[in-house]
Amino acid sequence: MADTPVILINVLRVKPGKQDALTALLNENIDTVIRTLDGWKATRLIAAADGTGVVIHSEWQTPAAVEAMRNDPRMQAYFPRIAELASLESLLGSIVSSAAR
């Protein structure tokens, strides 16, 4: 289905005491890079209440748009900065079920 977004989930396990610095860096990246990329639809940051992690939930038009984002030189510059604050695990998929009240 052409209107179905591709979902990119990134789970970042934050080094102790670094969650605020990580969310600030991620917000900077969203504002200066992600918003400018073709195929981007939306991004949500979810911070763990205990300060141990951040989940990035992003919607993209196509898998190719995600790949282009990952290869963008501006994004490449952010990856080492993120790695200083957290480890990263990614999952690329699509919505197969959704429920809401």
NORPEUR-V463618 format. One record per run of one state. SS is the DSSP state (H for helix, E for strand, L for the rest). FROM is the first residue (numbers start at 0). TO is the last residue. Records with the same first field share a line. If there is no record, write none. Layout:
SS = FROM-TO, FROM-TO
//
This chain:
L = 0-4, 14-17, 32-32, 36-38, 47-51, 60-61, 71-71, 83-84, 94-100
E = 5-13, 39-46, 52-59, 85-93
H = 18-31, 33-35, 62-70, 72-82
//
